[in-house]
Amino acid sequence: MKGLKGALMFAQSGGPTSVINASAAGVFIEGLESDAITAVYGAAHGIRGILDEEFYDIGKEDKKELELLKNTPSSAMGSVRYKLKDADVDDTDYKRLLEVFKKYNVRFFFYNGGNDSMDTCNKISKYMAKSGYDINVIGVPKTIDNDLYGTDHCPGFASAAKYIATSIMEINLDAKVYDTPMVCVIECMGRNAGWLTAAAALANYKGLGADLIYLPEVDFDADKFVEDVKAVCAKNNNKCIAVVSEGIHDKNGTLICEALGETAARDSFGHAQLGGVASQLANLIKAKTGYKTRGIELSLMQRCGAHCASGTDIEETFKAGREAVKAAVNGETDKMVCYARKDGDVYECEYKLLPLELAANTEKTVPLEWIINNGTGISEEFVKYALPLIQGEPNMLKEDGLPRFAKLKKVLVEKK
């Protein structure tokens, strides 16, 4: 709806990234500069902060600290994994959100997250419209998994991909120095989409990559994996580096981390708590070959490595936050900000809007034609796609040789 004037509410959700705060910086700075916005709030721990009426007055922050958010990893407002029920099943949370929005005259709401967060954003938008409350709702994308539908790439993916490719190059040099056998199994994040694991191909592009790459888009066979490793070792002086997604599964859909270990715990969205498959596969190879093995789980490091972030990713993400506010002020609602790659030989990104109902709960996976070598390699098409995204270095302020991250006051808004 056009012509709205009132407060802005911003919240973050799901797994953090090294650039998610660049989105926050974009939203906050643009919001503070807008004549249509009377106050800027940041909810503590996502949707829970609104339900609990705990949010921060961003207007009391130093602009310098807000600028530093661009190079500060993790979720500055605090994140959450909280699933809203469908309003026709239980509208308790929705009524509470409406109550809080009315109390503080919130007319612009931004939710920063991935698939599940866009679903939450869509549900809130639909309920508010049905209730007759005028509020413009915009989804601000993030997710290193790069699996949001409708956007060329996702904020945070490029930085994580750059970290992964760099780490694999470094591991490659380290793991092959001895004249004895060595098999390294490196685990990357990625539940159903293997974009991050595919980033190993960027290291291959520089000649220091993985011998084997396994994505969750293709069924995984543990026996075949053992034979694949043996074949590489036979040709490569008993050295092999394999990169696997945490979400690899067998032909029956059973996660390999569960097939080789214990049943994984579930979060509030029903997602399995993944991790540990690298160690399990490394142990399997050791048992079958007797070779020295290392299972390396990149874990949180790949999503919080701000020191190795993509400068392109940072700037695009910051601008995406600003574009979200501009869109809402101009009357757009129930949309998500998307990246679109312009045609041409030189990489350029522009911003578009996608209906939230299309973005919510729809996963974008790696094209099967990009997965080659009988499920153990990645094609040049992926490299052409990803290489422009990882360009540029973070303009990170340092003190005493260490990063100077944002230090927010986090002044809570007094409850009305």
C-alpha positions in Angstrom: 0.0 0.0 0.0 1.3 3.4 -1.0 1.4 6.4 1.3 2.0 4.6 4.6 3.9 6.3 7.4 5.0 4.6 10.6 7.6 2.5 12.3 9.9 -0.1 10.7 10.4 -3.5 12.3 13.3 -5.7 11.2 14.0 -9.3 12.3 16.5 -12.0 11.5 15.9 -15.7 11.4 17.6 -19.1 10.8 21.3 -19.8 10.4 23.5 -16.7 10.3 25.9 -15.8 7.5 29.0 -13.7 7.2 27.0 -11.0 5.5 23.5 -11.2 7.0 24.3 -8.1 9.0 25.1 -6.2 5.7 21.3 -6.7 5.0 20.5 -5.3 8.4 22.8 -2.3 7.8 21.1 -1.6 4.5 17.6 -1.8 6.1 18.6 0.3 9.1 20.4 3.0 7.3 17.8 3.4 4.5 15.1 3.3 7.1 16.6 6.0 9.3 17.0 8.2 6.2 13.4 7.8 5.0 10.8 10.5 5.7 8.0 7.8 5.7 9.5 5.9 8.6 9.0 7.3 12.1 11.1 4.8 14.0 13.4 1.9 13.3 13.3 -1.3 15.4 15.3 -4.4 15.4 13.5 -7.4 17.0 15.5 -9.6 19.5 15.7 -13.2 18.2 13.5 -12.9 15.2 9.8 -13.3 15.4 10.1 -14.3 19.1 11.2 -10.7 19.9 8.0 -9.3 18.4 5.8 -11.8 20.2 7.7 -11.1 23.5 7.7 -7.3 22.8 11.5 -7.2 23.0 13.1 -5.0 20.3 15.8 -2.5 20.0 15.7 1.2 19.1 18.0 1.4 16.2 17.7 5.2 16.2 19.9 5.2 19.3 22.8 3.5 17.6 25.9 5.3 16.2 25.9 5.3 12.5 29.5 4.2 12.5 28.6 1.0 14.3 25.7 0.4 11.8 28.2 0.8 9.0 30.5 -1.8 10.7 27.7 -4.3 10.5 28.6 -4.8 6.8 31.7 -6.7 7.9 30.4 -8.2 11.1 29.3 -11.9 10.9 26.4 -13.6 12.7 23.0 -12.1 13.3 23.4 -8.9 15.2 19.7 -8.9 16.4 19.8 -12.5 17.4 18.2 -15.3 15.4 15.6 -17.9 16.0 14.1 -21.1 14.6 10.4 -20.6 15.3 7.6 -22.0 13.1 4.3 -20.2 12.9 1.3 -22.5 12.6 -1.1 -21.9 9.9 -3.5 -19.1 11.0 -6.6 -21.3 10.3 -5.2 -23.9 12.7 -4.0 -21.6 15.4 -4.0 -17.8 15.1 -2.7 -17.0 18.6 0.7 -15.8 17.4 -0.8 -13.8 14.6 -3.2 -12.0 16.9 -0.2 -11.1 19.2 1.8 -9.8 16.2 -1.1 -7.7 15.1 -1.5 -6.3 18.7 2.2 -5.4 18.8 2.2 -3.8 15.3 -0.8 -1.7 16.2 0.7 -0.6 19.6 3.9 0.7 18.0 2.4 1.8 14.7 4.6 -0.6 12.7 3.8 -0.1 9.1 6.8 -1.7 7.5 8.0 -5.2 8.4 11.1 -6.9 7.1 12.1 -10.5 7.8 15.6 -11.6 6.9 16.1 -15.3 6.3 15.9 -18.3 4.0 13.1 -20.7 2.9 11.3 -21.1 6.2 11.7 -17.4 7.0 10.1 -16.4 3.7 7.2 -18.8 4.6 6.8 -17.0 7.9 6.9 -13.6 6.2 4.3 -14.8 3.7 2.0 -16.0 6.4 2.3 -12.7 8.4 1.6 -10.7 5.2 -1.5 -12.7 4.3 -2.9 -12.5 7.9 -2.4 -8.8 8.2 -4.1 -8.2 4.9 -7.0 -10.4 5.9 -7.2 -8.5 9.2 -7.4 -5.1 7.4 -4.2 -3.8 9.0 -2.2 -1.7 6.5 1.4 -2.8 6.6 4.0 -3.5 3.9 5.8 -6.7 4.3 9.1 -7.5 2.5 11.3 -10.6 2.7 15.0 -9.9 2.8 16.8 -13.0 1.5 19.8 -14.8 3.0 21.1 -18.3 3.1 24.5 -19.7 2.3 22.7 -22.8 0.9 21.8 -20.7 -2.2 18.5 -22.6 -2.5 15.9 -19.8 -2.5 13.7 -19.9 -5.6 13.5 -16.9 -8.0 16.9 -15.3 -7.2 20.1 -15.8 -9.3 22.0 -16.3 -6.0 21.4 -15.7 -2.3 23.2 -13.2 0.0 25.9 -15.1 1.9 26.4 -17.9 -0.6 29.3 -16.3 -2.4 31.2 -15.6 0.8 30.7 -19.1 2.1 31.7 -20.5 -1.3 34.9 -18.4 -1.3 35.7 -19.6 2.2 35.2 -23.3 1.2 37.2 -23.0 -2.0 40.1 -21.2 -0.2 40.1 -23.8 2.6 40.1 -26.7 0.2 43.1 -25.2 -1.6 45.0 -24.8 1.7 44.0 -28.3 2.8 45.1 -29.7 -0.5 48.6 -28.3 -0.1 48.9 -29.5 3.5 47.5 -33.0 3.1 49.9 -34.1 0.4 53.2 -33.2 1.9 54.1 -36.7 3.3 55.1 -39.7 1.3 52.5 -41.9 3.1 48.8 -42.4 2.2 46.3 -39.8 3.1 42.6 -39.5 2.5 40.8 -36.3 3.5 37.0 -36.1 3.6 35.7 -32.5 3.9 32.1 -31.9 4.8 30.3 -28.8 3.7 26.8 -27.5 4.7 23.9 -28.2 2.5 20.8 -30.2 3.3 19.0 -30.8 0.0 21.0 -28.4 -2.3 24.7 -28.9 -3.0 25.7 -25.4 -4.0 28.2 -25.0 -1.2 29.8 -28.4 -1.8 30.0 -27.6 -5.5 32.2 -24.6 -4.5 35.0 -27.2 -4.3 35.1 -26.9 -8.1 36.4 -23.3 -7.7 39.4 -24.8 -6.0 39.7 -27.3 -8.8 39.7 -24.4 -11.2 42.9 -23.2 -9.6 44.5 -26.7 -9.6 44.2 -27.3 -5.9 40.8 -28.8 -5.5 39.1 -32.1 -4.7 39.4 -35.4 -6.4 35.8 -36.3 -5.6 32.8 -34.1 -5.0 29.4 -35.5 -3.8 26.2 -33.5 -3.8 22.8 -34.4 -2.2 21.1 -34.0 -5.6 22.5 -37.5 -6.5 22.0 -40.6 -4.4 25.1 -41.7 -2.5 26.4 -45.2 -2.3 28.9 -45.9 0.5 30.4 -49.0 -1.3 30.8 -47.0 -4.5 32.5 -44.2 -2.5 35.1 -46.6 -1.1 35.8 -47.8 -4.7 36.0 -44.2 -6.0 38.5 -43.4 -3.3 40.6 -46.5 -4.0 40.6 -45.6 -7.7 41.9 -42.1 -7.1 44.5 -43.3 -4.7 45.8 -45.8 -7.2 46.4 -43.0 -9.7 47.5 -40.4 -7.2 50.3 -41.8 -4.9 47.7 -43.0 -2.4 46.3 -39.4 -1.8 42.7 -38.4 -2.2 40.6 -35.4 -1.2 36.8 -35.9 -1.2 34.3 -33.2 -0.5 30.8 -34.2 0.6 27.6 -32.4 1.5 26.2 -32.9 5.0 22.9 -33.9 3.4 24.0 -36.7 1.2 21.6 -39.7 1.3 21.2 -43.2 -0.2 18.7 -44.3 -2.8 16.1 -44.8 -0.1 16.4 -41.2 1.1 18.2 -42.2 4.3 20.8 -39.6 5.3 24.3 -41.1 5.3 25.1 -39.5 8.6 22.2 -41.6 10.0 23.0 -44.7 8.0 26.5 -44.8 9.4 25.7 -43.3 12.8 22.7 -42.5 15.0 19.4 -41.0 14.1 19.7 -37.2 13.9 17.8 -34.9 16.2 15.1 -32.6 14.6 14.6 -28.8 15.0 11.3 -27.0 15.3 10.8 -27.2 11.5 11.4 -30.9 11.5 14.8 -30.6 9.8 17.5 -33.1 10.8 20.4 -31.7 12.8 23.1 -32.6 10.3 26.9 -33.0 10.7 29.5 -35.7 11.3 29.3 -37.5 7.9 32.9 -36.5 7.1 34.3 -38.3 10.2 32.0 -41.3 9.5 33.2 -41.7 5.9 36.9 -41.1 6.9 36.5 -44.0 9.5 34.9 -46.1 6.8 37.9 -45.5 4.4 40.4 -46.2 7.2 38.7 -49.5 8.0 38.6 -50.6 4.3 42.1 -49.4 3.3 44.2 -48.9 6.5 45.2 -45.5 5.2 45.6 -42.5 7.4 42.4 -40.4 7.1 41.1 -37.1 8.3 37.4 -36.1 8.5 37.1 -32.3 8.4 33.8 -30.6 9.1 33.9 -26.9 8.1 30.8 -26.4 10.2 30.2 -22.9 11.5 33.4 -21.6 10.0 32.1 -21.6 6.5 29.2 -19.3 7.3 30.9 -16.9 9.8 34.3 -16.4 8.0 33.9 -12.7 7.5 37.7 -12.3 7.0 37.4 -14.3 3.8 34.1 -12.8 2.6 33.4 -11.7 -1.0 33.4 -8.0 -1.4 30.8 -8.4 -4.1 28.6 -10.4 -1.7 28.9 -7.7 1.0 28.0 -4.8 -1.3 25.1 -6.7 -3.0 23.7 -7.7 0.3 23.9 -4.2 1.7 22.1 -2.8 -1.3 19.5 -5.5 -1.1 18.6 -4.3 2.4 18.3 -0.7 1.1 16.2 -1.9 -1.9 13.8 -3.7 0.4 13.1 -0.5 2.3 12.7 1.5 -0.9 10.2 -1.0 -2.2 8.1 -1.0 1.0 8.0 2.8 1.1 7.0 2.8 -2.5 4.0 0.6 -1.7 5.2 -2.9 -2.4 4.2 -5.7 -0.1 4.2 -9.5 0.2 7.4 -9.6 -1.9 10.9 -10.8 -1.6 14.0 -8.9 -2.9 15.7 -11.0 -5.6 19.0 -10.8 -7.5 18.9 -10.9 -11.3 22.0 -11.3 -13.4 22.1 -9.0 -16.4 23.0 -10.4 -19.8 26.4 -9.8 -21.1 30.1 -10.8 -20.7 30.7 -8.6 -17.7 28.9 -9.6 -14.5 26.2 -7.2 -13.2 23.5 -7.7 -10.7 20.1 -5.9 -10.5 17.3 -6.2 -8.0 13.8 -7.4 -8.6 10.8 -8.4 -6.5 9.2 -11.9 -6.3 5.9 -12.7 -4.6 6.6 -14.3 -1.3 4.3 -17.3 -1.9 6.6 -18.3 -4.7 9.8 -17.9 -2.6 8.4 -19.7 0.5 9.3 -23.3 0.9 10.6 -23.8 -2.6 14.1 -25.1 -3.0 16.5 -24.4 -5.9 18.9 -27.2 -6.4 22.1 -27.5 -8.5 21.2 -28.5 -12.1 21.8 -32.2 -12.6 23.6 -31.4 -15.9 26.2 -29.6 -13.8 27.0 -32.8 -11.9 29.4 -35.0 -13.9 31.8 -37.9 -13.7 29.2 -40.4 -12.5 28.2 -38.1 -9.6 31.7 -37.3 -8.4 32.5 -34.0 -10.2 31.2 -30.5 -11.1 31.2 -29.0 -14.6 32.7 -25.7 -15.8 29.2 -24.2 -16.0 29.1 -24.0 -12.2 32.5 -22.2 -12.2 31.3 -19.7 -14.8 28.2 -19.1 -12.6 30.0 -18.8 -9.2 33.3 -17.2 -10.1 32.0 -13.6 -10.5 30.2 -13.8 -7.2 33.3 -14.3 -5.1 35.3 -11.3 -6.3 36.5 -8.5 -4.1 37.8 -8.4 -0.6 36.1 -7.2 2.6 36.9 -3.7 3.6 37.3 -4.8 7.2 38.4 -2.4 9.9 41.1 -3.9 12.2 42.5 -2.9 15.6 45.7 -4.5 16.9 45.7 -6.9 13.9 42.2 -8.2 14.8 38.8 -7.4 13.3 36.8 -4.6 14.7 33.2 -5.8 14.6 30.2 -3.7 15.3 29.3 -3.0 18.9 25.7 -2.1 19.2 24.1 -0.5 22.3 21.0 -2.6 21.8 18.7 -0.2 23.7 15.4 -2.0 24.3 12.3 0.0 23.4 10.2 0.7 26.5 7.1 -1.4 26.5 3.8 0.5 26.1 
